[in-house]
């Protein structure tokens, strides 16, 4: 496989893997300890907020402590996948044609 197609394939794989991890983290709500949607649902049920612990009611959204690190995680997974694809598509010694 020539270098140009290897690079393009590696970039596509990196974007897909990084985007997949981003979608997964957003789907499971990894950015929030208490999300704005949870507070809105609790208020729609007539409560003041979300009961996080017995006797403790949260009325404002709380971001996770690791929320700022998530973009780095997504990027590292994407770069790792791109490197794996780039290395896996190289020519091996026995594959060379004379």
ABEGO torsion letter per residue (X at the ends): XBAAAAAAAAAAAAAAAAAAAAAAAAAAGAABABBAAAAAAAAAAGBABBBABBGBBBABBBBBAAAAAAAAAAAAAAAAAAAAAAAAABBBAAABBX
